[in-house]
Amino acid sequence: MQIASACAAGRTSVNATSYFRLNRVCCYTEPNGITGPGDSPEDVSSISLPVPDLAQLTSDNIAHTIRTQVFTIIGDESRIRAVAAVYFRTIHPWFSILAEGPFYERLTYILTYTSPDLSLLTLCMDLLGAKPVDDEIPPRMRSLYILLKGFIATLEAIEINSLELLQCRLLLTIFEVGHGMYPAAYISMGANVRAAVALGANEVSKAQLEETFKSPGRAGEARRIWRGIVIADRWVPSVTFIFMVKSIRESVPPFLDAGSNKGPIIPKALLSGAVGGNDDSEAFDPTLTPSKPLYHFNKLAQASRILEQVLIHVHDPVQHMEFFNAEAIQILKTLSSFRETVQEDYNVPHDLCCSAVAISRSALMTILEFGCSLKAPGLESCAAASYELMQDVIGELVYASENFAAQITPADLEALPVFVVHSVYKAARLLLGVLRDSPKVDSRRAVSVLEKVLQCMSTRWVTGQRYLDDLKRQKTAS
């Protein structure tokens, strides 16, 4: 089968990584290896990680150490450029927070100067290009992630806060989201926002950004980064149900005669505009066309804005029935119009691979699931209409998933957006729950299709396997 061969190709082996302690190789093994849980003494021995002499922890030494890690972990200039090429082919098309041309121009600094933030950025790009092995994060990949998290804290401690370091932070958050690393992703988002605000990347106007960053190019890159932070900040609460918070059925507002109103924690600072820069106005820039990644990045920002509105509607609703109903209708109209527009514009291998469509699908399923749960008198027709529309939406997604499974290639998987996995899981969860007895959708067959797609996606993003584990638990519980 196509999906089997593509997924098999996605499972790659990785090499071990050497680590340096301020430019000196270290590998100190305990005389009697200490074993961890589940490890046998002959399989694993622990080592004492070297602690640098405190006098050596200077800014120059730290910068030189990070630069050395680039050549140790990645290799020479040709290998560094190869890593960058993979990144711009697989991540950049759906998450355009870097400007490709200026990045390659600045890349020469790594070869002749110690630029710790830019060096760290190349390592983050390398990490995003790594793939799981057998649906797990392999030791080398996890070690690199831990190393980079530590370096970010180290640069912060020596008072470095730059656009490159912001890009590092955001790419690591995407890594955490993609591999189901919670609460790390949730915690990272808060740090990203504060670091961006401290740097001034959240300034609203173009003139303000250019004044802060001293050039139109750097100002444009700052706007991209802020937009990426906002997208991720809107997205992270929607995927934390499985990992951190209660289900949507426990979040119906009190005036609709249900229980608790505790759902995902919506980031109030960004919602209120308290930190600025959150107008999504570039999405309407007439100079951008569907052939440019930034056009689709701005569409992704629009989709995330609608998702944010859905989460507010569901988890922090207005407390008056007539306004609540009017808001729901307006959101549904906006979602319908947006999805039609986006599907016309996108040129992706499969419908399932479109980030903006995936986020709008997740938003639509969220508000329809909520509509199905309404039990208050007078809302019976709303619940029935939500149920009917949900069947159609999920039927469409199952059809797209079948096409994806039949046509997917290793190259498609390599460039799979992190945002698309959740909508597949959410559809499967609804088929095991509210749509279990649907007259329109064969829920058993549909869940099987979606599980195969999640299994394939897990060869790129481990969160796919996390979702499969949760679906298995739901089946067992029922």
C-alpha positions as CSV (number, residue, x, y, z in Angstrom):
1,M,0.0,0.0,0.0
2,Q,1.1,3.6,-0.7
3,I,0.7,4.7,2.9
4,A,2.7,1.7,4.2
5,S,5.7,2.4,1.9
6,A,5.6,6.1,2.7
7,C,5.5,5.5,6.4
8,A,8.3,3.0,6.3
9,A,10.4,5.5,4.4
10,G,9.7,8.0,7.2
11,R,11.4,5.8,9.8
12,T,15.0,6.6,9.7
13,S,18.0,5.9,11.9
14,V,20.0,8.6,13.6
15,N,23.6,8.8,14.7
16,A,25.0,9.6,18.1
17,T,26.0,13.1,19.0
18,S,29.2,14.3,20.6
19,Y,29.0,17.0,23.2
20,F,31.6,19.5,24.2
21,R,32.2,21.3,27.5
22,L,33.5,24.7,26.5
23,N,35.5,23.3,23.6
24,R,36.8,20.2,25.4
25,V,35.4,16.7,24.7
26,C,33.9,15.1,27.8
27,C,32.7,11.5,28.4
28,Y,33.0,10.5,32.0
29,T,31.5,7.1,32.8
30,E,30.6,6.0,36.3
31,P,32.7,3.0,37.4
32,N,29.5,1.1,38.2
33,G,26.8,2.2,35.8
34,I,23.6,3.4,37.3
35,T,20.5,2.1,35.6
36,G,17.3,3.9,35.0
37,P,13.8,2.5,35.2
38,G,13.4,-0.5,32.9
39,D,17.1,-0.6,31.9
40,S,19.4,-3.5,32.6
41,P,22.9,-2.8,33.9
42,E,24.5,-4.3,30.8
43,D,22.4,-2.2,28.4
44,V,22.8,1.3,29.8
45,S,25.4,3.0,31.9
46,S,25.0,6.5,33.3
47,I,27.7,9.2,33.0
48,S,28.3,12.2,35.1
49,L,27.7,15.3,32.9
50,P,30.7,17.7,33.3
51,V,30.1,21.0,35.0
52,P,32.3,23.8,33.5
53,D,34.5,25.8,35.8
54,L,32.5,28.8,36.8
55,A,35.3,31.1,35.7
56,Q,34.9,29.8,32.2
57,L,31.3,30.7,31.8
58,T,32.0,34.0,30.0
59,S,30.0,35.4,27.1
60,D,32.9,34.7,24.7
61,N,33.4,31.1,25.8
62,I,29.6,30.4,25.6
63,A,29.4,32.0,22.1
64,H,32.4,30.0,20.9
65,T,31.0,26.8,22.4
66,I,27.7,27.1,20.6
67,R,29.5,27.8,17.3
68,T,31.7,24.7,17.9
69,Q,28.5,22.6,18.4
70,V,27.3,23.6,14.9
71,F,30.4,22.1,13.3
72,T,30.3,19.1,15.6
73,I,26.6,18.2,15.2
74,I,26.0,19.4,11.7
75,G,29.3,19.5,9.9
76,D,31.1,21.9,7.5
77,E,29.6,24.7,5.4
78,S,28.1,22.3,2.8
79,R,26.3,20.3,5.5
80,I,25.1,23.5,7.2
81,R,23.7,24.7,3.9
82,A,22.1,21.3,3.3
83,V,20.3,21.5,6.7
84,A,19.0,25.0,5.7
85,A,17.8,23.7,2.4
86,V,15.8,20.9,4.0
87,Y,14.3,23.4,6.5
88,F,13.2,25.8,3.7
89,R,11.8,22.9,1.7
90,T,9.9,21.3,4.5
91,I,9.1,23.8,7.3
92,H,9.2,27.2,5.7
93,P,6.3,26.7,3.3
94,W,3.8,26.4,6.1
95,F,5.5,28.4,8.9
96,S,7.4,31.3,7.3
97,I,9.0,33.0,10.3
98,L,12.4,33.3,8.5
99,A,13.3,35.3,5.5
100,E,15.2,32.9,3.3
101,G,17.5,35.3,1.4
102,P,18.7,37.3,4.4
103,F,19.2,34.1,6.3
104,Y,21.7,32.8,3.8
105,E,23.4,36.1,3.7
106,R,23.9,36.0,7.5
107,L,24.9,32.4,7.4
108,T,28.5,33.4,6.4
109,Y,28.9,34.9,9.9
110,I,28.9,31.5,11.4
111,L,32.0,30.5,9.4
112,T,34.1,33.5,10.4
113,Y,32.6,35.0,13.5
114,T,31.0,33.8,16.8
115,S,27.4,34.6,16.4
116,P,25.7,32.5,19.1
117,D,22.1,33.2,18.3
118,L,22.5,32.5,14.6
119,S,24.6,29.4,15.4
120,L,21.8,28.2,17.7
121,L,19.2,28.9,15.0
122,T,21.0,26.5,12.6
123,L,20.9,23.8,15.2
124,C,17.2,24.4,15.8
125,M,16.6,24.1,12.0
126,D,18.5,20.8,12.1
127,L,16.3,19.6,15.0
128,L,13.1,20.4,13.0
129,G,14.4,18.3,10.2
130,A,14.9,15.2,12.3
131,K,12.3,12.5,12.2
132,P,11.1,10.0,14.9
133,V,12.2,6.4,14.9
134,D,9.4,3.8,15.5
135,D,7.0,6.6,16.5
136,E,9.4,7.7,19.3
137,I,11.8,10.5,19.7
138,P,15.2,8.8,19.5
139,P,18.0,9.5,22.1
140,R,20.1,11.7,19.7
141,M,17.0,13.8,18.8
142,R,15.9,14.2,22.4
143,S,19.5,15.1,23.5
144,L,19.8,17.8,20.9
145,Y,16.4,19.2,22.0
146,I,17.6,19.3,25.7
147,L,20.9,20.9,24.6
148,L,19.1,23.6,22.7
149,K,16.7,24.4,25.5
150,G,19.7,24.8,27.8
151,F,21.5,27.1,25.3
152,I,18.5,29.3,25.0
153,A,18.4,29.8,28.8
154,T,22.2,30.4,28.8
155,L,22.0,33.1,26.1
156,E,19.1,34.7,28.0
157,A,21.3,34.7,31.1
158,I,24.0,36.7,29.3
159,E,21.4,39.2,28.2
160,I,21.0,38.2,24.6
161,N,17.6,38.7,23.1
162,S,17.4,39.0,19.4
163,L,15.2,38.1,16.4
164,E,17.3,35.0,15.8
165,L,16.8,33.9,19.4
166,L,13.1,34.5,19.1
167,Q,13.1,32.3,16.0
168,C,14.9,29.6,18.0
169,R,12.3,29.8,20.8
170,L,9.4,29.5,18.4
171,L,10.9,26.6,16.4
172,L,11.4,24.7,19.6
173,T,7.8,25.3,20.5
174,I,6.7,23.9,17.2
175,F,8.9,20.9,17.9
176,E,7.2,20.5,21.3
177,V,3.8,20.8,19.8
178,G,4.6,18.3,17.0
179,H,5.9,15.7,19.3
180,G,3.3,16.0,22.1
181,M,5.6,17.5,24.6
182,Y,3.3,19.0,27.2
183,P,3.4,21.0,29.4
184,A,6.7,22.1,27.8
185,A,5.0,23.6,24.7
186,Y,2.5,25.4,26.9
187,I,5.2,26.9,29.1
188,S,7.4,27.8,26.1
189,M,4.5,29.9,24.6
190,G,4.5,32.2,27.7
191,A,8.2,32.7,27.4
192,N,8.0,33.4,23.7
193,V,5.4,36.2,24.2
194,R,7.4,37.9,26.9
195,A,10.7,37.7,25.0
196,A,9.0,39.2,21.9
197,V,7.5,42.0,23.8
198,A,10.8,42.7,25.5
199,L,12.4,43.0,22.1
200,G,9.6,45.1,20.6
201,A,8.6,42.6,18.0
202,N,5.0,43.1,18.9
203,E,4.8,46.7,17.7
204,V,1.7,47.3,15.7
205,S,2.8,49.7,12.9
206,K,5.4,49.2,10.2
207,A,6.9,52.5,11.2
208,Q,7.3,51.5,14.8
209,L,9.0,48.2,13.8
210,E,11.4,49.9,11.4
211,E,12.3,52.4,14.1
212,T,13.0,49.5,16.5
213,F,14.9,47.2,14.2
214,K,16.6,49.9,12.0
215,S,15.7,48.4,8.6
216,P,12.6,47.4,6.6
217,G,13.9,43.9,6.2
218,R,14.5,43.2,9.9
219,A,11.1,44.9,10.7
220,G,9.4,42.6,8.3
221,E,11.1,39.6,9.9
222,A,10.0,40.8,13.3
223,R,6.4,41.0,12.1
224,R,6.6,37.4,10.8
225,I,8.0,36.1,14.1
226,W,5.3,37.9,16.1
227,R,2.6,36.4,13.8
228,G,4.1,33.0,14.3
229,I,4.0,33.4,18.1
230,V,0.4,34.5,17.9
231,I,-0.6,31.5,15.7
232,A,1.1,29.1,18.0
233,D,-0.4,30.8,21.1
234,R,-3.9,30.4,19.6
235,W,-3.2,26.8,18.6
236,V,-1.7,25.4,21.7
237,P,-4.8,25.6,23.9
238,S,-6.9,23.8,21.3
239,V,-4.6,20.7,21.4
240,T,-4.2,20.5,25.2
241,F,-7.4,18.7,25.9
242,I,-5.7,15.3,25.6
243,F,-2.7,16.3,27.6
244,M,-3.7,18.8,30.2
245,V,-7.3,19.9,30.6
246,K,-10.9,18.7,30.8
247,S,-12.9,17.7,27.8
248,I,-15.2,20.1,26.0
249,R,-18.3,18.4,27.5
250,E,-17.2,19.7,30.9
251,S,-17.0,23.3,29.6
252,V,-20.6,24.2,28.7
253,P,-21.5,27.5,30.3
254,P,-23.7,27.5,33.4
255,F,-26.5,29.4,31.8
256,L,-26.9,26.6,29.3
257,D,-27.6,24.2,32.1
258,A,-24.4,22.2,32.2
259,G,-21.5,21.8,34.6
260,S,-18.2,23.4,34.8
261,N,-16.9,26.2,32.5
262,K,-13.3,25.1,32.7
263,G,-11.6,24.6,29.4
264,P,-8.3,25.5,27.8
265,I,-6.7,28.5,29.4
266,I,-7.1,31.2,26.8
267,P,-4.2,33.7,26.7
268,K,-5.9,36.9,27.9
269,A,-3.0,39.2,27.1
270,L,-3.1,38.4,23.4
271,L,-6.9,38.3,23.2
272,S,-7.2,41.8,24.7
273,G,-4.5,43.2,22.5
274,A,-2.6,44.2,25.6
275,V,0.7,43.4,24.0
276,G,-0.3,44.8,20.6
277,G,0.7,43.7,17.1
278,N,-2.3,41.4,16.7
279,D,-4.3,42.8,13.8
280,D,-3.7,40.2,11.0
281,S,-3.9,43.1,8.6
282,E,-1.1,41.7,6.3
283,A,-3.5,38.9,5.4
284,F,-5.1,41.4,3.0
285,D,-1.8,42.6,1.5
286,P,-2.6,42.8,-2.3
287,T,1.1,42.3,-3.2
288,L,1.0,38.8,-1.8
289,T,-0.2,35.9,-4.1
290,P,-0.9,32.2,-3.5
291,S,2.5,31.4,-5.0
292,K,4.3,33.0,-2.0
293,P,4.7,31.1,1.3
294,L,4.0,34.4,3.2
295,Y,0.5,34.5,1.6
296,H,-0.4,31.1,3.1
297,F,1.3,32.0,6.4
298,N,-1.1,35.0,6.7
299,K,-4.0,32.7,5.8
300,L,-2.9,30.5,8.7
301,A,-3.0,33.5,11.0
302,Q,-6.6,34.2,9.9
303,A,-7.6,30.6,10.6
304,S,-6.0,30.8,14.0
305,R,-7.9,33.9,14.7
306,I,-11.2,32.1,13.9
307,L,-10.1,29.2,16.1
308,E,-9.5,31.7,18.9
309,Q,-13.0,33.1,18.5
310,V,-14.4,29.5,18.7
311,L,-12.5,28.7,21.9
312,I,-13.7,31.9,23.5
313,H,-17.3,31.2,22.4
314,V,-17.1,27.7,23.9
315,H,-15.0,28.3,27.1
316,D,-15.6,31.9,28.0
317,P,-19.0,32.7,26.5
318,V,-21.2,35.8,26.7
319,Q,-23.8,35.3,29.4
320,H,-26.8,36.3,27.4
321,M,-28.6,33.7,25.2
322,E,-29.5,36.0,22.3
323,F,-25.9,37.3,21.9
324,F,-24.6,33.8,22.4
325,N,-26.7,32.4,19.6
326,A,-25.9,35.3,17.3
327,E,-22.2,34.9,17.9
328,A,-22.4,31.2,17.1
329,I,-24.2,31.8,13.8
330,Q,-21.7,34.5,12.8
331,I,-18.7,32.2,13.6
332,L,-20.2,29.4,11.5
333,K,-20.7,31.8,8.6
334,T,-17.2,33.1,8.9
335,L,-15.8,29.5,8.9
336,S,-17.8,28.5,5.9
337,S,-16.7,31.5,3.9
338,F,-13.1,31.2,5.0
339,R,-12.8,27.5,4.1
340,E,-14.2,28.1,0.6
341,T,-11.7,30.8,0.0
342,V,-8.7,28.9,1.3
343,Q,-9.4,25.7,-0.6
344,E,-9.5,27.7,-3.8
345,D,-6.1,29.3,-3.1
346,Y,-4.0,26.4,-1.9
347,N,-1.8,24.3,-4.1
348,V,-0.8,21.4,-1.8
349,P,-0.3,17.7,-2.6
350,H,-3.4,16.8,-0.6
351,D,-6.3,18.6,1.0
352,L,-5.2,17.2,4.3
353,C,-1.8,18.9,4.1
354,C,-3.2,22.5,4.2
355,S,-2.6,24.1,7.6
356,A,-5.3,26.8,7.3
357,V,-7.9,24.2,6.2
358,A,-6.9,21.9,9.1
359,I,-7.2,24.6,11.7
360,S,-10.5,25.8,10.3
361,R,-11.7,22.1,10.4
362,S,-10.6,21.8,14.0
363,A,-12.5,25.0,14.9
364,L,-15.6,23.9,13.1
365,M,-15.6,20.5,14.8
366,T,-15.1,22.2,18.1
367,I,-18.1,24.5,17.8
368,L,-20.3,21.8,16.4
369,E,-19.4,19.4,19.2
370,F,-20.3,22.1,21.6
371,G,-23.6,22.7,19.7
372,C,-24.5,19.0,20.0
373,S,-24.0,19.1,23.8
374,L,-26.6,21.9,24.3
375,K,-29.5,20.5,26.4
376,A,-31.3,23.7,27.6
377,P,-35.0,24.1,26.5
378,G,-35.4,25.8,23.2
379,L,-32.0,24.7,21.9
380,E,-33.1,21.3,20.5
381,S,-33.0,22.5,16.9
382,C,-29.5,23.9,17.4
383,A,-28.3,20.6,18.7
384,A,-29.9,18.7,15.9
385,A,-28.5,21.1,13.2
386,S,-25.0,20.8,14.8
387,Y,-25.2,17.0,14.6
388,E,-26.2,17.0,11.0
389,L,-23.5,19.4,9.9
390,M,-20.9,17.6,12.0
391,Q,-21.6,14.3,10.1
392,D,-21.0,16.1,6.8
393,V,-17.8,17.8,8.0
394,I,-16.3,14.5,9.3
395,G,-17.5,12.6,6.2
396,E,-15.6,15.1,4.1
397,L,-12.5,14.7,6.3
398,V,-12.6,10.9,6.1
399,Y,-12.8,11.1,2.3
400,A,-9.8,13.4,2.3
401,S,-8.0,11.0,4.6
402,E,-8.6,8.1,2.2
403,N,-7.1,10.1,-0.7
404,F,-4.1,11.0,1.5
405,A,-3.5,7.4,2.5
406,A,-3.7,6.3,-1.2
407,Q,-1.3,9.0,-2.5
408,I,1.1,10.0,0.2
409,T,4.8,10.0,-0.5
410,P,7.8,10.3,1.8
411,A,8.4,13.8,0.5
412,D,4.9,14.8,1.5
413,L,5.4,13.4,5.0
414,E,8.7,15.2,5.4
415,A,6.9,18.5,4.7
416,L,3.7,17.6,6.7
417,P,2.6,20.7,8.7
418,V,2.4,20.1,12.4
419,F,-1.1,21.7,12.5
420,V,-2.9,19.0,10.5
421,V,-2.6,16.1,12.9
422,H,-5.1,17.3,15.5
423,S,-8.0,17.6,13.1
424,V,-7.7,13.9,12.2
425,Y,-7.6,12.9,15.8
426,K,-10.5,15.1,16.7
427,A,-12.7,13.6,14.0
428,A,-11.8,10.1,15.2
429,R,-12.6,11.0,18.8
430,L,-16.0,12.3,17.8
431,L,-16.7,9.2,15.8
432,L,-16.0,7.1,18.9
433,G,-18.3,9.4,20.9
434,V,-21.2,11.6,19.7
435,L,-21.2,10.2,16.2
436,R,-20.8,6.5,17.2
437,D,-24.4,5.7,15.9
438,S,-24.4,8.2,13.0
439,P,-26.8,7.2,10.2
440,K,-24.6,8.9,7.6
441,V,-21.1,7.8,8.6
442,D,-19.9,4.2,9.1
443,S,-18.1,5.1,12.4
444,R,-16.1,1.9,12.7
445,R,-14.7,2.1,9.2
446,A,-14.1,5.8,9.4
447,V,-12.1,5.5,12.6
448,S,-10.0,2.8,11.0
449,V,-9.2,5.1,8.1
450,L,-8.3,8.0,10.4
451,E,-6.1,5.7,12.6
452,K,-4.1,4.6,9.6
453,V,-3.5,8.2,8.7
454,L,-2.5,9.1,12.3
455,Q,-0.1,6.2,12.3
456,C,1.5,7.5,9.1
457,M,1.7,11.0,10.4
458,S,3.4,9.7,13.6
459,T,6.4,8.9,11.5
460,R,6.9,12.7,11.2
461,W,5.3,14.0,14.4
462,V,5.1,11.8,17.5
463,T,1.9,13.6,18.6
464,G,0.2,11.3,16.1
465,Q,1.1,8.3,18.3
466,R,0.0,10.2,21.4
467,Y,-3.4,10.7,19.8
468,L,-3.6,7.0,18.8
469,D,-2.9,6.0,22.4
470,D,-5.7,8.2,23.5
471,L,-8.1,6.7,21.0
472,K,-7.2,3.3,22.2
473,R,-8.0,4.3,25.8
474,Q,-11.4,5.6,24.6
475,K,-12.1,2.3,22.9
476,T,-11.2,0.3,26.0
477,A,-13.3,2.6,28.2
478,S,-16.3,2.2,26.1
